[in-house]
Amino acid sequence: MSKTTFQVPEITVAATQADTETRATSEHAPDLRLWLRLLACTNLIENEIRSRLRTEFGITLPRFDLMAQLERKPQGLRMGELSKRMMVTGGNVTGITDQLVTEGLVVREDNPNDRRAYIVKLTTEGRRVFRRMAEAHEKWIVELLGGMAENDRSQLYGLLAQIKSHAARVTGR
């Protein structure tokens, strides 16, 4: 059985601290090095977004994410559905929802189809606040990914689609 190899361009990346990518050396498999670079990029961007949300809006990324899910579903979502969409436990969703209810950004309503469940919706104020945050969030993402030429960004998007598709086939998801 032959081993497939591919050329990984070495690009020096300035880092002020160790990140996931620094775990790998040129002796590691190219696929592992690629994974660690993807993870390092994701962590770098996510940490910056977390910091900016906290600084500019006094909100955490999980609270922003919950509001984003509700913004997409004006009719609201059940707590269990929110938990599934956010990939966190029901307890986490309950805690985040409690905070947002206290701030008047979301409401819990009785579910007419299931007396044991609630439907969570953004309030009018929650929609207004979320719109401001979402506009800033989009600008930050554009800024953070702006160092690439449009053609390169488009190519990367397509290549990542191939990885996603293959990984989904392999995992059955």
PyMOL CGO cylinders between C-alpha atoms (Angstrom):
from pymol import cmd
from pymol.cgo import CYLINDER

trace = [
    CYLINDER, 0.00, 0.00, 0.00, 1.47, 3.36, -0.98, 0.3, 1, 1, 1, 1, 1, 1,
    CYLINDER, 1.47, 3.36, -0.98, 1.35, 6.36, 1.29, 0.3, 1, 1, 1, 1, 1, 1,
    CYLINDER, 1.35, 6.36, 1.29, -0.07, 9.55, -0.18, 0.3, 1, 1, 1, 1, 1, 1,
    CYLINDER, -0.07, 9.55, -0.18, 1.85, 12.71, 0.54, 0.3, 1, 1, 1, 1, 1, 1,
    CYLINDER, 1.85, 12.71, 0.54, 1.26, 16.30, -0.40, 0.3, 1, 1, 1, 1, 1, 1,
    CYLINDER, 1.26, 16.30, -0.40, 3.21, 19.48, -0.19, 0.3, 1, 1, 1, 1, 1, 1,
    CYLINDER, 3.21, 19.48, -0.19, 2.28, 21.82, 2.66, 0.3, 1, 1, 1, 1, 1, 1,
    CYLINDER, 2.28, 21.82, 2.66, 3.57, 25.32, 2.06, 0.3, 1, 1, 1, 1, 1, 1,
    CYLINDER, 3.57, 25.32, 2.06, 5.48, 26.67, 4.99, 0.3, 1, 1, 1, 1, 1, 1,
    CYLINDER, 5.48, 26.67, 4.99, 4.22, 30.12, 5.84, 0.3, 1, 1, 1, 1, 1, 1,
    CYLINDER, 4.22, 30.12, 5.84, 5.66, 31.81, 8.86, 0.3, 1, 1, 1, 1, 1, 1,
    CYLINDER, 5.66, 31.81, 8.86, 2.88, 32.99, 11.12, 0.3, 1, 1, 1, 1, 1, 1,
    CYLINDER, 2.88, 32.99, 11.12, 3.68, 35.52, 13.80, 0.3, 1, 1, 1, 1, 1, 1,
    CYLINDER, 3.68, 35.52, 13.80, 2.30, 34.33, 17.10, 0.3, 1, 1, 1, 1, 1, 1,
    CYLINDER, 2.30, 34.33, 17.10, 2.64, 36.08, 20.41, 0.3, 1, 1, 1, 1, 1, 1,
    CYLINDER, 2.64, 36.08, 20.41, 1.89, 32.84, 22.24, 0.3, 1, 1, 1, 1, 1, 1,
    CYLINDER, 1.89, 32.84, 22.24, 1.74, 29.13, 21.59, 0.3, 1, 1, 1, 1, 1, 1,
    CYLINDER, 1.74, 29.13, 21.59, -1.37, 27.93, 19.81, 0.3, 1, 1, 1, 1, 1, 1,
    CYLINDER, -1.37, 27.93, 19.81, -2.62, 24.54, 18.64, 0.3, 1, 1, 1, 1, 1, 1,
    CYLINDER, -2.62, 24.54, 18.64, -0.53, 24.71, 15.49, 0.3, 1, 1, 1, 1, 1, 1,
    CYLINDER, -0.53, 24.71, 15.49, 2.71, 24.96, 17.45, 0.3, 1, 1, 1, 1, 1, 1,
    CYLINDER, 2.71, 24.96, 17.45, 2.13, 21.37, 18.63, 0.3, 1, 1, 1, 1, 1, 1,
    CYLINDER, 2.13, 21.37, 18.63, 3.07, 19.99, 15.21, 0.3, 1, 1, 1, 1, 1, 1,
    CYLINDER, 3.07, 19.99, 15.21, 6.42, 19.76, 13.50, 0.3, 1, 1, 1, 1, 1, 1,
    CYLINDER, 6.42, 19.76, 13.50, 7.37, 19.05, 9.91, 0.3, 1, 1, 1, 1, 1, 1,
    CYLINDER, 7.37, 19.05, 9.91, 7.65, 15.35, 10.86, 0.3, 1, 1, 1, 1, 1, 1,
    CYLINDER, 7.65, 15.35, 10.86, 3.93, 15.13, 11.63, 0.3, 1, 1, 1, 1, 1, 1,
    CYLINDER, 3.93, 15.13, 11.63, 1.46, 14.02, 8.98, 0.3, 1, 1, 1, 1, 1, 1,
    CYLINDER, 1.46, 14.02, 8.98, 0.34, 16.87, 6.69, 0.3, 1, 1, 1, 1, 1, 1,
    CYLINDER, 0.34, 16.87, 6.69, -3.31, 16.14, 7.58, 0.3, 1, 1, 1, 1, 1, 1,
    CYLINDER, -3.31, 16.14, 7.58, -2.56, 16.64, 11.28, 0.3, 1, 1, 1, 1, 1, 1,
    CYLINDER, -2.56, 16.64, 11.28, -0.73, 19.88, 10.55, 0.3, 1, 1, 1, 1, 1, 1,
    CYLINDER, -0.73, 19.88, 10.55, -3.65, 21.10, 8.44, 0.3, 1, 1, 1, 1, 1, 1,
    CYLINDER, -3.65, 21.10, 8.44, -6.11, 20.25, 11.22, 0.3, 1, 1, 1, 1, 1, 1,
    CYLINDER, -6.11, 20.25, 11.22, -4.04, 22.11, 13.80, 0.3, 1, 1, 1, 1, 1, 1,
    CYLINDER, -4.04, 22.11, 13.80, -3.76, 25.16, 11.54, 0.3, 1, 1, 1, 1, 1, 1,
    CYLINDER, -3.76, 25.16, 11.54, -7.56, 25.19, 11.01, 0.3, 1, 1, 1, 1, 1, 1,
    CYLINDER, -7.56, 25.19, 11.01, -8.06, 24.87, 14.75, 0.3, 1, 1, 1, 1, 1, 1,
    CYLINDER, -8.06, 24.87, 14.75, -5.57, 27.66, 15.47, 0.3, 1, 1, 1, 1, 1, 1,
    CYLINDER, -5.57, 27.66, 15.47, -7.37, 29.97, 13.03, 0.3, 1, 1, 1, 1, 1, 1,
    CYLINDER, -7.37, 29.97, 13.03, -10.75, 29.12, 14.52, 0.3, 1, 1, 1, 1, 1, 1,
    CYLINDER, -10.75, 29.12, 14.52, -9.54, 29.70, 18.08, 0.3, 1, 1, 1, 1, 1, 1,
    CYLINDER, -9.54, 29.70, 18.08, -7.83, 32.98, 17.20, 0.3, 1, 1, 1, 1, 1, 1,
    CYLINDER, -7.83, 32.98, 17.20, -10.93, 34.40, 15.51, 0.3, 1, 1, 1, 1, 1, 1,
    CYLINDER, -10.93, 34.40, 15.51, -13.36, 33.06, 18.11, 0.3, 1, 1, 1, 1, 1, 1,
    CYLINDER, -13.36, 33.06, 18.11, -11.34, 34.49, 21.00, 0.3, 1, 1, 1, 1, 1, 1,
    CYLINDER, -11.34, 34.49, 21.00, -11.24, 37.90, 19.32, 0.3, 1, 1, 1, 1, 1, 1,
    CYLINDER, -11.24, 37.90, 19.32, -15.01, 37.82, 18.73, 0.3, 1, 1, 1, 1, 1, 1,
    CYLINDER, -15.01, 37.82, 18.73, -15.58, 36.82, 22.38, 0.3, 1, 1, 1, 1, 1, 1,
    CYLINDER, -15.58, 36.82, 22.38, -13.41, 39.72, 23.53, 0.3, 1, 1, 1, 1, 1, 1,
    CYLINDER, -13.41, 39.72, 23.53, -15.12, 42.27, 21.29, 0.3, 1, 1, 1, 1, 1, 1,
    CYLINDER, -15.12, 42.27, 21.29, -18.63, 41.13, 22.27, 0.3, 1, 1, 1, 1, 1, 1,
    CYLINDER, -18.63, 41.13, 22.27, -17.69, 41.43, 25.94, 0.3, 1, 1, 1, 1, 1, 1,
    CYLINDER, -17.69, 41.43, 25.94, -15.99, 44.82, 25.52, 0.3, 1, 1, 1, 1, 1, 1,
    CYLINDER, -15.99, 44.82, 25.52, -18.45, 46.52, 23.19, 0.3, 1, 1, 1, 1, 1, 1,
    CYLINDER, -18.45, 46.52, 23.19, -21.76, 44.94, 24.24, 0.3, 1, 1, 1, 1, 1, 1,
    CYLINDER, -21.76, 44.94, 24.24, -21.17, 43.38, 27.67, 0.3, 1, 1, 1, 1, 1, 1,
    CYLINDER, -21.17, 43.38, 27.67, -22.37, 40.01, 26.36, 0.3, 1, 1, 1, 1, 1, 1,
    CYLINDER, -22.37, 40.01, 26.36, -20.86, 36.54, 26.09, 0.3, 1, 1, 1, 1, 1, 1,
    CYLINDER, -20.86, 36.54, 26.09, -20.58, 34.55, 22.87, 0.3, 1, 1, 1, 1, 1, 1,
    CYLINDER, -20.58, 34.55, 22.87, -23.05, 31.88, 24.11, 0.3, 1, 1, 1, 1, 1, 1,
    CYLINDER, -23.05, 31.88, 24.11, -25.66, 34.59, 24.84, 0.3, 1, 1, 1, 1, 1, 1,
    CYLINDER, -25.66, 34.59, 24.84, -25.04, 36.10, 21.39, 0.3, 1, 1, 1, 1, 1, 1,
    CYLINDER, -25.04, 36.10, 21.39, -25.38, 32.64, 19.83, 0.3, 1, 1, 1, 1, 1, 1,
    CYLINDER, -25.38, 32.64, 19.83, -28.68, 31.98, 21.61, 0.3, 1, 1, 1, 1, 1, 1,
    CYLINDER, -28.68, 31.98, 21.61, -30.05, 35.31, 20.42, 0.3, 1, 1, 1, 1, 1, 1,
    CYLINDER, -30.05, 35.31, 20.42, -28.85, 34.52, 16.88, 0.3, 1, 1, 1, 1, 1, 1,
    CYLINDER, -28.85, 34.52, 16.88, -30.80, 31.25, 16.92, 0.3, 1, 1, 1, 1, 1, 1,
    CYLINDER, -30.80, 31.25, 16.92, -33.94, 33.09, 18.08, 0.3, 1, 1, 1, 1, 1, 1,
    CYLINDER, -33.94, 33.09, 18.08, -33.49, 35.84, 15.51, 0.3, 1, 1, 1, 1, 1, 1,
    CYLINDER, -33.49, 35.84, 15.51, -33.69, 33.20, 12.77, 0.3, 1, 1, 1, 1, 1, 1,
    CYLINDER, -33.69, 33.20, 12.77, -36.93, 31.81, 14.23, 0.3, 1, 1, 1, 1, 1, 1,
    CYLINDER, -36.93, 31.81, 14.23, -39.28, 34.70, 15.11, 0.3, 1, 1, 1, 1, 1, 1,
    CYLINDER, -39.28, 34.70, 15.11, -41.95, 32.21, 16.23, 0.3, 1, 1, 1, 1, 1, 1,
    CYLINDER, -41.95, 32.21, 16.23, -39.50, 31.08, 18.92, 0.3, 1, 1, 1, 1, 1, 1,
    CYLINDER, -39.50, 31.08, 18.92, -37.84, 27.80, 19.81, 0.3, 1, 1, 1, 1, 1, 1,
    CYLINDER, -37.84, 27.80, 19.81, -38.33, 25.20, 22.50, 0.3, 1, 1, 1, 1, 1, 1,
    CYLINDER, -38.33, 25.20, 22.50, -35.54, 24.99, 25.06, 0.3, 1, 1, 1, 1, 1, 1,
    CYLINDER, -35.54, 24.99, 25.06, -34.61, 21.49, 23.84, 0.3, 1, 1, 1, 1, 1, 1,
    CYLINDER, -34.61, 21.49, 23.84, -34.32, 22.74, 20.27, 0.3, 1, 1, 1, 1, 1, 1,
    CYLINDER, -34.32, 22.74, 20.27, -32.10, 25.62, 21.40, 0.3, 1, 1, 1, 1, 1, 1,
    CYLINDER, -32.10, 25.62, 21.40, -29.91, 23.14, 23.25, 0.3, 1, 1, 1, 1, 1, 1,
    CYLINDER, -29.91, 23.14, 23.25, -29.59, 20.96, 20.13, 0.3, 1, 1, 1, 1, 1, 1,
    CYLINDER, -29.59, 20.96, 20.13, -28.85, 23.89, 17.81, 0.3, 1, 1, 1, 1, 1, 1,
    CYLINDER, -28.85, 23.89, 17.81, -26.24, 25.35, 20.14, 0.3, 1, 1, 1, 1, 1, 1,
    CYLINDER, -26.24, 25.35, 20.14, -24.77, 21.92, 20.95, 0.3, 1, 1, 1, 1, 1, 1,
    CYLINDER, -24.77, 21.92, 20.95, -24.83, 22.58, 24.70, 0.3, 1, 1, 1, 1, 1, 1,
    CYLINDER, -24.83, 22.58, 24.70, -26.70, 21.01, 27.61, 0.3, 1, 1, 1, 1, 1, 1,
    CYLINDER, -26.70, 21.01, 27.61, -30.21, 22.00, 28.55, 0.3, 1, 1, 1, 1, 1, 1,
    CYLINDER, -30.21, 22.00, 28.55, -28.84, 23.38, 31.82, 0.3, 1, 1, 1, 1, 1, 1,
    CYLINDER, -28.84, 23.38, 31.82, -26.57, 25.76, 29.93, 0.3, 1, 1, 1, 1, 1, 1,
    CYLINDER, -26.57, 25.76, 29.93, -29.45, 26.98, 27.77, 0.3, 1, 1, 1, 1, 1, 1,
    CYLINDER, -29.45, 26.98, 27.77, -31.60, 27.50, 30.88, 0.3, 1, 1, 1, 1, 1, 1,
    CYLINDER, -31.60, 27.50, 30.88, -28.89, 29.60, 32.56, 0.3, 1, 1, 1, 1, 1, 1,
    CYLINDER, -28.89, 29.60, 32.56, -28.32, 31.74, 29.46, 0.3, 1, 1, 1, 1, 1, 1,
    CYLINDER, -28.32, 31.74, 29.46, -32.06, 32.15, 28.94, 0.3, 1, 1, 1, 1, 1, 1,
    CYLINDER, -32.06, 32.15, 28.94, -32.56, 33.17, 32.59, 0.3, 1, 1, 1, 1, 1, 1,
    CYLINDER, -32.56, 33.17, 32.59, -29.98, 35.96, 32.17, 0.3, 1, 1, 1, 1, 1, 1,
    CYLINDER, -29.98, 35.96, 32.17, -31.55, 37.21, 28.94, 0.3, 1, 1, 1, 1, 1, 1,
    CYLINDER, -31.55, 37.21, 28.94, -35.06, 37.13, 30.46, 0.3, 1, 1, 1, 1, 1, 1,
    CYLINDER, -35.06, 37.13, 30.46, -33.80, 39.22, 33.41, 0.3, 1, 1, 1, 1, 1, 1,
    CYLINDER, -33.80, 39.22, 33.41, -32.39, 41.76, 30.93, 0.3, 1, 1, 1, 1, 1, 1,
    CYLINDER, -32.39, 41.76, 30.93, -35.67, 41.88, 28.99, 0.3, 1, 1, 1, 1, 1, 1,
    CYLINDER, -35.67, 41.88, 28.99, -34.09, 40.55, 25.79, 0.3, 1, 1, 1, 1, 1, 1,
    CYLINDER, -34.09, 40.55, 25.79, -36.05, 37.28, 25.58, 0.3, 1, 1, 1, 1, 1, 1,
    CYLINDER, -36.05, 37.28, 25.58, -39.31, 35.92, 26.96, 0.3, 1, 1, 1, 1, 1, 1,
    CYLINDER, -39.31, 35.92, 26.96, -40.48, 32.45, 27.85, 0.3, 1, 1, 1, 1, 1, 1,
    CYLINDER, -40.48, 32.45, 27.85, -43.98, 31.57, 26.74, 0.3, 1, 1, 1, 1, 1, 1,
    CYLINDER, -43.98, 31.57, 26.74, -46.01, 28.49, 27.52, 0.3, 1, 1, 1, 1, 1, 1,
    CYLINDER, -46.01, 28.49, 27.52, -45.97, 25.98, 24.68, 0.3, 1, 1, 1, 1, 1, 1,
    CYLINDER, -45.97, 25.98, 24.68, -49.60, 25.43, 23.62, 0.3, 1, 1, 1, 1, 1, 1,
    CYLINDER, -49.60, 25.43, 23.62, -48.70, 21.95, 22.36, 0.3, 1, 1, 1, 1, 1, 1,
    CYLINDER, -48.70, 21.95, 22.36, -46.79, 20.81, 25.45, 0.3, 1, 1, 1, 1, 1, 1,
    CYLINDER, -46.79, 20.81, 25.45, -47.55, 22.16, 28.93, 0.3, 1, 1, 1, 1, 1, 1,
    CYLINDER, -47.55, 22.16, 28.93, -44.17, 20.91, 30.19, 0.3, 1, 1, 1, 1, 1, 1,
    CYLINDER, -44.17, 20.91, 30.19, -42.17, 23.00, 27.70, 0.3, 1, 1, 1, 1, 1, 1,
    CYLINDER, -42.17, 23.00, 27.70, -41.56, 26.66, 27.04, 0.3, 1, 1, 1, 1, 1, 1,
    CYLINDER, -41.56, 26.66, 27.04, -41.00, 28.54, 23.84, 0.3, 1, 1, 1, 1, 1, 1,
    CYLINDER, -41.00, 28.54, 23.84, -38.29, 31.21, 23.99, 0.3, 1, 1, 1, 1, 1, 1,
    CYLINDER, -38.29, 31.21, 23.99, -38.57, 34.32, 21.80, 0.3, 1, 1, 1, 1, 1, 1,
    CYLINDER, -38.57, 34.32, 21.80, -36.67, 37.56, 21.38, 0.3, 1, 1, 1, 1, 1, 1,
    CYLINDER, -36.67, 37.56, 21.38, -38.46, 40.61, 22.70, 0.3, 1, 1, 1, 1, 1, 1,
    CYLINDER, -38.46, 40.61, 22.70, -38.71, 43.76, 20.59, 0.3, 1, 1, 1, 1, 1, 1,
    CYLINDER, -38.71, 43.76, 20.59, -35.80, 45.16, 22.60, 0.3, 1, 1, 1, 1, 1, 1,
    CYLINDER, -35.80, 45.16, 22.60, -33.92, 41.88, 22.12, 0.3, 1, 1, 1, 1, 1, 1,
    CYLINDER, -33.92, 41.88, 22.12, -34.32, 42.17, 18.35, 0.3, 1, 1, 1, 1, 1, 1,
    CYLINDER, -34.32, 42.17, 18.35, -33.07, 45.75, 18.37, 0.3, 1, 1, 1, 1, 1, 1,
    CYLINDER, -33.07, 45.75, 18.37, -30.05, 44.90, 20.54, 0.3, 1, 1, 1, 1, 1, 1,
    CYLINDER, -30.05, 44.90, 20.54, -29.27, 41.79, 18.52, 0.3, 1, 1, 1, 1, 1, 1,
    CYLINDER, -29.27, 41.79, 18.52, -29.39, 43.70, 15.20, 0.3, 1, 1, 1, 1, 1, 1,
    CYLINDER, -29.39, 43.70, 15.20, -26.74, 46.12, 16.49, 0.3, 1, 1, 1, 1, 1, 1,
    CYLINDER, -26.74, 46.12, 16.49, -24.54, 43.26, 17.69, 0.3, 1, 1, 1, 1, 1, 1,
    CYLINDER, -24.54, 43.26, 17.69, -25.01, 41.26, 14.47, 0.3, 1, 1, 1, 1, 1, 1,
    CYLINDER, -25.01, 41.26, 14.47, -23.98, 44.24, 12.34, 0.3, 1, 1, 1, 1, 1, 1,
    CYLINDER, -23.98, 44.24, 12.34, -20.83, 44.71, 14.42, 0.3, 1, 1, 1, 1, 1, 1,
    CYLINDER, -20.83, 44.71, 14.42, -20.15, 40.96, 14.39, 0.3, 1, 1, 1, 1, 1, 1,
    CYLINDER, -20.15, 40.96, 14.39, -20.31, 40.84, 10.59, 0.3, 1, 1, 1, 1, 1, 1,
    CYLINDER, -20.31, 40.84, 10.59, -17.90, 43.79, 10.31, 0.3, 1, 1, 1, 1, 1, 1,
    CYLINDER, -17.90, 43.79, 10.31, -15.47, 42.08, 12.68, 0.3, 1, 1, 1, 1, 1, 1,
    CYLINDER, -15.47, 42.08, 12.68, -15.55, 38.85, 10.66, 0.3, 1, 1, 1, 1, 1, 1,
    CYLINDER, -15.55, 38.85, 10.66, -14.98, 40.79, 7.43, 0.3, 1, 1, 1, 1, 1, 1,
    CYLINDER, -14.98, 40.79, 7.43, -12.06, 42.57, 9.09, 0.3, 1, 1, 1, 1, 1, 1,
    CYLINDER, -12.06, 42.57, 9.09, -10.52, 39.39, 10.48, 0.3, 1, 1, 1, 1, 1, 1,
    CYLINDER, -10.52, 39.39, 10.48, -10.80, 37.51, 7.17, 0.3, 1, 1, 1, 1, 1, 1,
    CYLINDER, -10.80, 37.51, 7.17, -9.97, 40.55, 5.05, 0.3, 1, 1, 1, 1, 1, 1,
    CYLINDER, -9.97, 40.55, 5.05, -6.31, 39.64, 4.63, 0.3, 1, 1, 1, 1, 1, 1,
    CYLINDER, -6.31, 39.64, 4.63, -7.13, 37.28, 1.77, 0.3, 1, 1, 1, 1, 1, 1,
    CYLINDER, -7.13, 37.28, 1.77, -7.69, 38.08, -1.88, 0.3, 1, 1, 1, 1, 1, 1,
    CYLINDER, -7.69, 38.08, -1.88, -11.26, 37.40, -3.03, 0.3, 1, 1, 1, 1, 1, 1,
    CYLINDER, -11.26, 37.40, -3.03, -10.10, 34.58, -5.31, 0.3, 1, 1, 1, 1, 1, 1,
    CYLINDER, -10.10, 34.58, -5.31, -8.16, 32.92, -2.47, 0.3, 1, 1, 1, 1, 1, 1,
    CYLINDER, -8.16, 32.92, -2.47, -11.14, 33.24, -0.12, 0.3, 1, 1, 1, 1, 1, 1,
    CYLINDER, -11.14, 33.24, -0.12, -13.41, 31.68, -2.74, 0.3, 1, 1, 1, 1, 1, 1,
    CYLINDER, -13.41, 31.68, -2.74, -10.95, 28.84, -3.33, 0.3, 1, 1, 1, 1, 1, 1,
    CYLINDER, -10.95, 28.84, -3.33, -10.57, 28.19, 0.40, 0.3, 1, 1, 1, 1, 1, 1,
    CYLINDER, -10.57, 28.19, 0.40, -14.36, 28.14, 0.79, 0.3, 1, 1, 1, 1, 1, 1,
    CYLINDER, -14.36, 28.14, 0.79, -14.60, 25.46, -1.88, 0.3, 1, 1, 1, 1, 1, 1,
    CYLINDER, -14.60, 25.46, -1.88, -11.75, 23.42, -0.43, 0.3, 1, 1, 1, 1, 1, 1,
    CYLINDER, -11.75, 23.42, -0.43, -13.30, 23.52, 3.03, 0.3, 1, 1, 1, 1, 1, 1,
    CYLINDER, -13.30, 23.52, 3.03, -16.57, 22.28, 1.49, 0.3, 1, 1, 1, 1, 1, 1,
    CYLINDER, -16.57, 22.28, 1.49, -14.67, 19.22, 0.24, 0.3, 1, 1, 1, 1, 1, 1,
    CYLINDER, -14.67, 19.22, 0.24, -13.28, 18.55, 3.72, 0.3, 1, 1, 1, 1, 1, 1,
    CYLINDER, -13.28, 18.55, 3.72, -16.72, 19.00, 5.29, 0.3, 1, 1, 1, 1, 1, 1,
    CYLINDER, -16.72, 19.00, 5.29, -18.38, 16.70, 2.77, 0.3, 1, 1, 1, 1, 1, 1,
    CYLINDER, -18.38, 16.70, 2.77, -15.74, 13.99, 3.16, 0.3, 1, 1, 1, 1, 1, 1,
    CYLINDER, -15.74, 13.99, 3.16, -15.78, 14.17, 6.96, 0.3, 1, 1, 1, 1, 1, 1,
    CYLINDER, -15.78, 14.17, 6.96, -19.60, 13.93, 6.92, 0.3, 1, 1, 1, 1, 1, 1,
    CYLINDER, -19.60, 13.93, 6.92, -19.42, 10.80, 4.74, 0.3, 1, 1, 1, 1, 1, 1,
    CYLINDER, -19.42, 10.80, 4.74, -16.76, 9.21, 6.96, 0.3, 1, 1, 1, 1, 1, 1,
    CYLINDER, -16.76, 9.21, 6.96, -18.66, 9.95, 10.18, 0.3, 1, 1, 1, 1, 1, 1,
    CYLINDER, -18.66, 9.95, 10.18, -22.15, 9.30, 8.78, 0.3, 1, 1, 1, 1, 1, 1,
    CYLINDER, -22.15, 9.30, 8.78, -23.34, 12.75, 9.83, 0.3, 1, 1, 1, 1, 1, 1,
]
cmd.load_cgo(trace, "trace")
